[in-house]
Amino acid sequence: MDNSKHACMLPKPLCYYNLPPNARCYWRFRSRLQRLMLPCEWHRGSAIYIRSRKSLEMERDRQLRSGHHLVFHPYSPLKFYWSCFVMVANLFASWYMPWQVFYHCPNPADPIILATDFISFCDIIVLFNSGYTEEDNKQVILDPKLIALHYIKGTFIFDLIAALPFQLYQPFNNCEYPTHTLFFPLKALNFYEARRKTESFFEQLDLPYPWSVLIVVAMKLLLFFHWLTYLHYQLPSLFAHFLRKEDTAAWMWLKRCKVGNTSGFFEKYVSNLYFVCGLCIGAGYYSPVNAHVCPEMILNAIMGIGGGIFLTYCFMTLLRLSLYWQYQKHSYESRVQDLEKYISNKRLPKSLHRKIQQFLSYKFSGNYLNEEQILGTINEQIKQDINMHSCKRLVANVPPLRDLPVAVVNAIIFSLKQETLVPGQTIQKFGEPSERMCFISYGTLSVSDEHGRELTHLNDGAYFGDRAILNPGAPAVTTITALEITEIFVLNSQDFQTCIQPYPHLKRRMEETRRNRRRR
């Protein structure tokens, strides 16, 4: 929704959240907070699903008129900033917590962990007050009851368990063998919500798919080995409370893991990490089997199998990524790279380069789709159903076409051709002959007179050129220019004449309707 450099001559409409200059600080703060909870232009979701300034204003108006203006819109700045903050806090906590078990007498009431628990509680409150996008029709739900029901059916229980400070409870008070750290894995129950926040962050950064997959796989690998190292030390610490002094093999297990000895934090961590890496790659321990106890062998077997499965998953993900790189000539990134080379060879100016980038971003939304090839794989009936779904709403808004027979309306819809305009592009010039009618699907067009004075804006659902299809070749009485990326559907005069040819009386009726509308 990037706008071109356009000096608008029309008066700016008032917004619901605008305040008089003498408003108090409380109302100014509330107005600013309210504005941050409404959808914004730069959000990735707005660019994909809302698309135009008019649709954005309609979505803001819908949220304000519904009385849910204090609900976080999923495409609002405040919701995005909060999600980023929670994502960073959870990522830091997932690294910080496993280290605690390696310290001598770790503090159960660690202020950093308690702070992350408090942030998780706040995030639960925010999620109960945050709208969501339906998967079927991509409509944003802002009703608090529906939001609460959707969240409770989803990840609420897991998020609540992950936010509770279970680490304050100590089954045993011997700090040399800490047991309150046993509850740290419960914090990983909010993994799904954390993954969703991470994906949203990567989408907002417009990070290419290969790089986002590489970063996620690298983070998963590091966290997996980090938490396995924690478990390799934590479980012997738990068993230490149940061992007898004469159980030599069991105490040797604790000694190998450096549990309860005077070694430093770094030595304990590296030693256990070394054993974990050996188990995951199948190297195991360089010691006889009878030197180990049954719990140790069970733990090592589980870690070895789990590590092998996880490493196989990572390997297959990277293999799939390599195949994607190998056959990416039809992908969006490849097309963009080819276009960059073309622009460089042609030495095109930056303004034209920016227009091309805006067009590609709007047209494909980061995913290249060969529309002609896709439509070539389906039959004509499905193609007509797609056109009917895309254009019926636009044609139904036009008074001259609204009362036509269904067969004529369907024929007109099937004759429409889609075009995409970039900011600054002129679709119609004053005085030039025009032979087509245009329907605006998304975007904003500026209407100017013969002197260049701006008269009005045309937004989503508007139309122009009904005079041109009734009187082909008649000179245009206005100049129409795109102010943002605009998607239109075009009906040529020749196609229109073919559609109404079996009904000659319809043309006379449409001309009379147009004349009456113009007189009004």
JOSUL-V484122 format. One record per pair of residues at least 12 apart in sequence whose C-alpha atoms are under 10 Angstrom apart, sorted by the first residue. I is the first residue (numbers start at 0). J is the second residue. Records with the same first field share a line. If there is no record, write none. Layout:
I=J ; J
This chain:
0=40 ; 41 ; 42 ; 45 ; 46 ; 47 ; 49 ; 50 ; 51 ; 52 ; 55 ; 357 ; 360 ; 361 ; 422 ; 442 ; 443 ; 482 ; 483 ; 484 ; 485
1=40 ; 41 ; 46 ; 51 ; 52 ; 354 ; 357 ; 361 ; 421 ; 422 ; 482 ; 483 ; 484
2=52 ; 357 ; 421 ; 422 ; 423 ; 443 ; 481 ; 482 ; 483 ; 484
3=354 ; 421 ; 422 ; 423 ; 424 ; 481 ; 482 ; 483 ; 484
4=422 ; 423 ; 482 ; 483
5=422 ; 423 ; 445 ; 481 ; 482 ; 483
6=453
7=445 ; 452 ; 453 ; 454 ; 455 ; 456 ; 482
8=447 ; 452 ; 453 ; 454 ; 455
9=452 ; 453 ; 454 ; 455 ; 456
10=455
14=56 ; 59 ; 60
15=30 ; 34 ; 59 ; 60 ; 63 ; 64
16=29 ; 30 ; 31 ; 32 ; 33 ; 34 ; 63
17=30 ; 31 ; 34
18=30
29=69
32=68 ; 69 ; 77
33=63 ; 68 ; 69 ; 70 ; 71 ; 77
34=59 ; 68 ; 69 ; 75 ; 76 ; 77
35=69 ; 71 ; 72 ; 74 ; 75 ; 76 ; 77 ; 78
36=59 ; 62 ; 68 ; 69 ; 70 ; 71 ; 72 ; 73 ; 74 ; 75 ; 76 ; 77 ; 78 ; 79 ; 129
37=55 ; 56 ; 58 ; 59 ; 60 ; 62 ; 63 ; 68 ; 69 ; 70 ; 71 ; 72 ; 73 ; 74 ; 75 ; 76 ; 77 ; 78
38=55 ; 56 ; 58 ; 59 ; 62 ; 71 ; 72 ; 73 ; 74 ; 75 ; 76 ; 77 ; 78
39=52 ; 55 ; 56 ; 59 ; 72 ; 73 ; 74 ; 75 ; 76 ; 77
40=52 ; 55 ; 56 ; 74 ; 75 ; 76
41=74 ; 75 ; 76 ; 203
42=73 ; 74 ; 75 ; 76 ; 79 ; 202 ; 203 ; 204
43=74 ; 199 ; 200 ; 202 ; 203 ; 204 ; 205 ; 364
44=73 ; 74 ; 75 ; 132 ; 199 ; 202 ; 203
45=58 ; 73 ; 74 ; 75
46=74 ; 360 ; 361 ; 364
47=360 ; 361 ; 362 ; 363 ; 364 ; 365
48=74 ; 132 ; 137 ; 138 ; 139 ; 364
49=74 ; 137 ; 138 ; 441
50=361 ; 440 ; 441 ; 442 ; 483 ; 484 ; 485 ; 486
51=440 ; 441 ; 442 ; 443 ; 458 ; 459 ; 483 ; 484 ; 485 ; 486
52=441 ; 442 ; 443 ; 458 ; 459 ; 482 ; 483 ; 484
53=441 ; 442 ; 443 ; 457 ; 458 ; 459 ; 460
54=441 ; 442 ; 443 ; 458 ; 459 ; 460
57=459
58=72 ; 139
59=72
61=141
62=139 ; 140 ; 141 ; 142
65=141 ; 142
66=141 ; 142
67=128 ; 130 ; 141 ; 142 ; 143
68=141
69=128 ; 129 ; 141
70=125 ; 126 ; 127 ; 128 ; 129 ; 130 ; 141 ; 142 ; 143 ; 146
71=125 ; 126 ; 127 ; 128 ; 129 ; 130 ; 131 ; 141
72=128 ; 129 ; 130 ; 131 ; 132 ; 139 ; 140 ; 141
73=129 ; 130 ; 131 ; 132 ; 139 ; 140 ; 141
74=129 ; 130 ; 131 ; 132 ; 139
75=129 ; 130
78=125 ; 126 ; 129 ; 130
79=196 ; 199 ; 200 ; 203
80=200
81=122 ; 125 ; 196
82=122 ; 125 ; 126 ; 192 ; 193 ; 195 ; 196 ; 197 ; 199 ; 200
83=193 ; 196 ; 197 ; 199 ; 200
84=118 ; 196
85=115 ; 118 ; 119 ; 121 ; 122 ; 193 ; 196
86=192 ; 193 ; 194 ; 195 ; 196 ; 197 ; 200
87=193 ; 196 ; 197
88=111 ; 112 ; 114 ; 115 ; 116 ; 118 ; 119
89=115 ; 116 ; 118 ; 119 ; 186 ; 187 ; 189 ; 190 ; 193
90=193 ; 197 ; 218 ; 222
91=111 ; 112 ; 115
92=111 ; 112 ; 114 ; 115 ; 116 ; 183 ; 186 ; 187
93=112 ; 183 ; 184 ; 186 ; 187 ; 222 ; 225 ; 226
94=221 ; 222 ; 225 ; 226
95=111 ; 112
96=109 ; 111 ; 112 ; 180 ; 183 ; 184 ; 186 ; 226 ; 229
97=180 ; 181 ; 183 ; 184 ; 222 ; 225 ; 226 ; 227 ; 228 ; 229 ; 230 ; 232 ; 233 ; 268
98=180 ; 225 ; 226 ; 228 ; 229 ; 264 ; 265 ; 268
99=177 ; 180 ; 183 ; 229 ; 264
100=174 ; 175 ; 176 ; 177 ; 178 ; 179 ; 180 ; 181 ; 183 ; 229 ; 230 ; 232 ; 233 ; 236 ; 258 ; 264 ; 267 ; 268
101=175 ; 176 ; 177 ; 229 ; 232 ; 233 ; 257 ; 258 ; 259 ; 262 ; 263 ; 264 ; 265 ; 266 ; 267 ; 268
102=174 ; 175 ; 177 ; 259 ; 262 ; 263 ; 264 ; 265 ; 267 ; 268
103=174 ; 175 ; 176 ; 177 ; 259 ; 260 ; 261 ; 262 ; 263 ; 264
104=172 ; 173 ; 174 ; 175 ; 176 ; 177 ; 259
105=174 ; 175 ; 176 ; 177 ; 178 ; 179 ; 180
106=166 ; 167 ; 174 ; 177 ; 179 ; 180
107=164 ; 165 ; 166 ; 167 ; 168 ; 169 ; 174 ; 177 ; 178 ; 179 ; 180
108=164 ; 166 ; 167 ; 168 ; 179
109=166 ; 167
112=164 ; 166 ; 183
113=162 ; 163 ; 164 ; 166 ; 167
115=162 ; 164 ; 186
116=159 ; 161 ; 162 ; 163 ; 164 ; 165 ; 186
117=162 ; 163 ; 164
118=162
119=158 ; 159 ; 161 ; 162 ; 163 ; 186 ; 189
120=158 ; 159 ; 161 ; 162 ; 163
121=162
122=158 ; 159 ; 162
123=150 ; 154 ; 155 ; 158 ; 159 ; 162
126=146 ; 147 ; 150 ; 155
127=143 ; 144 ; 145 ; 146 ; 147 ; 148 ; 149 ; 150 ; 151 ; 155
128=141 ; 142 ; 143 ; 144 ; 146 ; 147 ; 150
129=141 ; 142 ; 143 ; 146 ; 147 ; 150
130=142 ; 143 ; 145 ; 146 ; 147 ; 149
131=145 ; 146 ; 149 ; 150
153=192
154=188 ; 189 ; 190 ; 191 ; 192
155=189 ; 192
156=188 ; 189
157=185 ; 186 ; 187 ; 188 ; 189 ; 190 ; 191 ; 192
158=185 ; 186 ; 187 ; 188 ; 189 ; 190 ; 191 ; 192 ; 193
159=186 ; 188 ; 189
160=185 ; 186 ; 187 ; 188 ; 189
161=182 ; 183 ; 184 ; 185 ; 186 ; 187 ; 188 ; 189 ; 190
162=185 ; 186 ; 187 ; 188 ; 189
163=182 ; 185 ; 186
164=182 ; 183 ; 185 ; 186
165=179 ; 180 ; 181 ; 182 ; 183 ; 185 ; 186
166=178 ; 179 ; 180 ; 181 ; 182 ; 183 ; 185
167=179 ; 180 ; 182
168=180 ; 181 ; 182
169=181 ; 182
170=237
171=237 ; 240
173=240
174=259
175=236 ; 239 ; 258 ; 259 ; 260 ; 261
176=232 ; 233 ; 234 ; 235 ; 236 ; 237 ; 238 ; 239 ; 240 ; 258 ; 259 ; 260
177=233 ; 236 ; 237 ; 239 ; 240 ; 258 ; 259
178=233 ; 234 ; 236 ; 237 ; 238 ; 240
179=237
180=229 ; 233 ; 237
181=229 ; 230 ; 233 ; 234 ; 236 ; 237
183=226 ; 229
184=226 ; 229 ; 230
194=215
197=211 ; 215
198=211 ; 215
201=214
202=365
205=364 ; 365
206=365
207=331 ; 332 ; 365 ; 366
208=320 ; 323 ; 331 ; 332 ; 365 ; 366
209=317 ; 320 ; 321 ; 323 ; 324 ; 332
210=320
212=316 ; 317 ; 320
213=313 ; 316 ; 317 ; 320
216=312 ; 313 ; 314 ; 316 ; 317
217=313
219=309 ; 313
220=309 ; 310 ; 313
223=306 ; 309 ; 310
224=272 ; 275 ; 276 ; 279 ; 306
225=268 ; 271 ; 272 ; 275
226=272 ; 275
227=271 ; 272 ; 274 ; 275 ; 276 ; 279 ; 302 ; 305 ; 306
228=267 ; 268 ; 269 ; 270 ; 271 ; 272 ; 273 ; 274 ; 275 ; 276
229=268 ; 271 ; 272 ; 275
230=271 ; 275 ; 298 ; 302
231=256 ; 268 ; 271 ; 272 ; 274 ; 275 ; 295 ; 298 ; 299 ; 302
232=253 ; 255 ; 256 ; 257 ; 258 ; 267 ; 268 ; 270 ; 271 ; 272
233=256 ; 258
234=253 ; 258 ; 294 ; 295 ; 298
235=249 ; 250 ; 252 ; 253 ; 254 ; 256 ; 257 ; 258 ; 259 ; 294 ; 295 ; 298
236=253 ; 256 ; 257 ; 258 ; 259
238=250 ; 253 ; 294 ; 295
239=252 ; 253 ; 258 ; 259
246=292
247=290 ; 291 ; 292
248=289 ; 290 ; 291 ; 292 ; 293
249=290 ; 291 ; 292 ; 293 ; 294 ; 295
250=291 ; 292
251=290 ; 291 ; 292
252=290 ; 291 ; 292 ; 294 ; 295
253=295
255=267 ; 270 ; 271 ; 274
256=268 ; 270 ; 271 ; 272 ; 274
257=270 ; 271
258=271
274=299
275=299 ; 302 ; 303 ; 306
276=302 ; 303 ; 306
277=303 ; 306
278=299 ; 300 ; 301 ; 302 ; 303 ; 304 ; 305 ; 306 ; 307
279=299 ; 300 ; 301 ; 302 ; 303 ; 304 ; 305 ; 306 ; 307 ; 308 ; 309 ; 310
280=303 ; 304 ; 306 ; 307 ; 310
281=300 ; 303 ; 304 ; 306 ; 307
282=303
283=299 ; 300 ; 303
284=299
329=367 ; 368 ; 369
330=365 ; 366 ; 367 ; 368 ; 369
331=359 ; 360 ; 363 ; 364 ; 365 ; 366 ; 367 ; 368
332=365 ; 366 ; 367
333=367
334=359 ; 367
335=355 ; 356 ; 359 ; 365 ; 367
338=352 ; 355 ; 356
339=352 ; 355 ; 356
342=355
354=420 ; 421 ; 422 ; 423 ; 424 ; 484
355=421
356=421
357=421 ; 422 ; 483 ; 484
358=419 ; 420 ; 421 ; 422 ; 483 ; 484 ; 485
360=484
361=419 ; 421 ; 484 ; 485 ; 486
362=419 ; 484 ; 486
382=413
383=409 ; 410 ; 412 ; 413
384=413
385=413
386=409 ; 412 ; 413 ; 414 ; 415 ; 416
387=408 ; 409 ; 410 ; 412 ; 413
388=412
389=412 ; 440 ; 488
390=409 ; 411 ; 412 ; 413 ; 415 ; 417 ; 438 ; 439 ; 440 ; 487 ; 488
391=408 ; 409 ; 411 ; 412 ; 413
392=440 ; 460
393=412 ; 437 ; 438 ; 439 ; 440 ; 459 ; 460 ; 461 ; 462 ; 487 ; 488
394=408 ; 409 ; 411 ; 412 ; 438 ; 460 ; 461 ; 462 ; 488
395=408 ; 460
396=438 ; 460 ; 461 ; 462
397=438 ; 460 ; 461 ; 462 ; 463 ; 465
398=509 ; 512 ; 513 ; 516
399=465 ; 505 ; 506 ; 508 ; 509 ; 510 ; 511 ; 512 ; 513 ; 516
400=465 ; 505 ; 509 ; 512
402=505 ; 508 ; 509
403=499 ; 502 ; 505 ; 508 ; 509
404=499 ; 502 ; 505
406=498 ; 499
407=495 ; 497 ; 498 ; 499 ; 500 ; 501 ; 502 ; 505
408=498 ; 499
409=498
410=494 ; 495 ; 497 ; 498 ; 499
411=490 ; 491 ; 494 ; 495 ; 496 ; 497 ; 498 ; 499
412=488 ; 489 ; 490
413=490 ; 494 ; 498
414=488 ; 489 ; 490 ; 491 ; 494 ; 495 ; 497 ; 498
415=436 ; 437 ; 438 ; 487 ; 488 ; 489 ; 490 ; 491 ; 494 ; 495
416=437 ; 487 ; 488 ; 489 ; 490 ; 491
417=437 ; 438 ; 439 ; 440 ; 486 ; 487 ; 488 ; 489 ; 490
418=437 ; 439 ; 485 ; 486 ; 487 ; 488 ; 489
419=440 ; 441 ; 442 ; 481 ; 484 ; 485 ; 486 ; 487 ; 488
420=442 ; 443 ; 444 ; 480 ; 481 ; 482 ; 483 ; 484 ; 485 ; 486 ; 487
421=442 ; 480 ; 481 ; 482 ; 483 ; 484 ; 485 ; 486
422=442 ; 443 ; 444 ; 480 ; 481 ; 482 ; 483 ; 484 ; 485
423=444 ; 445 ; 479 ; 480 ; 481 ; 482 ; 483 ; 484
424=444 ; 479 ; 480 ; 481 ; 482 ; 483 ; 484 ; 485
425=444 ; 445 ; 478 ; 479 ; 480 ; 481 ; 482
426=444 ; 478 ; 479 ; 480 ; 481
427=446 ; 464 ; 475 ; 476 ; 477 ; 478 ; 479 ; 480
428=446 ; 447 ; 448 ; 449 ; 474 ; 475 ; 476 ; 477 ; 478 ; 479 ; 480
429=447 ; 448 ; 449 ; 450 ; 451 ; 474 ; 475 ; 476 ; 477 ; 478 ; 479
430=449 ; 473 ; 474 ; 475 ; 476 ; 477 ; 478
431=472 ; 473 ; 474 ; 475 ; 476 ; 477 ; 478
432=467 ; 471 ; 472 ; 473 ; 474 ; 475 ; 476
433=464 ; 466 ; 467 ; 468 ; 470 ; 471 ; 472 ; 473 ; 474 ; 475 ; 476 ; 491 ; 492
434=464 ; 465 ; 466 ; 467 ; 468 ; 469 ; 470 ; 471 ; 472 ; 473 ; 474 ; 475 ; 490 ; 491 ; 492 ; 493
435=463 ; 464 ; 465 ; 466 ; 467 ; 468 ; 469 ; 470 ; 471 ; 472 ; 489 ; 490 ; 491 ; 492 ; 493 ; 494 ; 495
436=462 ; 463 ; 464 ; 465 ; 466 ; 467 ; 468 ; 469 ; 487 ; 488 ; 489 ; 490 ; 491 ; 492 ; 495
437=461 ; 462 ; 463 ; 464 ; 465 ; 467 ; 486 ; 487 ; 488 ; 489 ; 490 ; 491
438=458 ; 459 ; 460 ; 461 ; 462 ; 463 ; 464 ; 465 ; 486 ; 487 ; 488 ; 489 ; 490
439=457 ; 458 ; 459 ; 460 ; 461 ; 462 ; 463 ; 485 ; 486 ; 487 ; 488 ; 489
440=458 ; 459 ; 460 ; 461 ; 462 ; 485 ; 486 ; 487 ; 488
441=458 ; 459 ; 460 ; 461 ; 483 ; 484 ; 485 ; 486 ; 487
442=457 ; 458 ; 459 ; 460 ; 461 ; 481 ; 482 ; 483 ; 484 ; 485 ; 486 ; 487
443=456 ; 457 ; 458 ; 459 ; 461 ; 480 ; 481 ; 482 ; 483 ; 484 ; 485 ; 486
444=456 ; 457 ; 458 ; 459 ; 461 ; 478 ; 479 ; 480 ; 481 ; 482 ; 483 ; 484 ; 485
445=457 ; 458 ; 477 ; 478 ; 479 ; 480 ; 481 ; 482 ; 483
446=477 ; 478 ; 479 ; 480 ; 481
447=476 ; 477 ; 478 ; 479 ; 480
448=476 ; 477 ; 478 ; 479
449=475 ; 476 ; 477 ; 478
450=477 ; 478
451=477 ; 478
452=478
453=477 ; 478 ; 479
454=477 ; 478
455=479
456=479 ; 480 ; 481 ; 482
457=479 ; 480 ; 481 ; 482
458=485
459=485 ; 486 ; 487
460=487
461=487
462=487 ; 488 ; 489
463=479
464=489 ; 490 ; 491 ; 492
465=490 ; 492 ; 509 ; 510 ; 513
466=492 ; 509 ; 510 ; 513 ; 514
467=491 ; 492
468=490 ; 491 ; 492 ; 493 ; 494 ; 495 ; 496
469=492 ; 495 ; 496 ; 506 ; 507 ; 509 ; 510 ; 513
470=492 ; 510
471=491 ; 492 ; 493
472=492
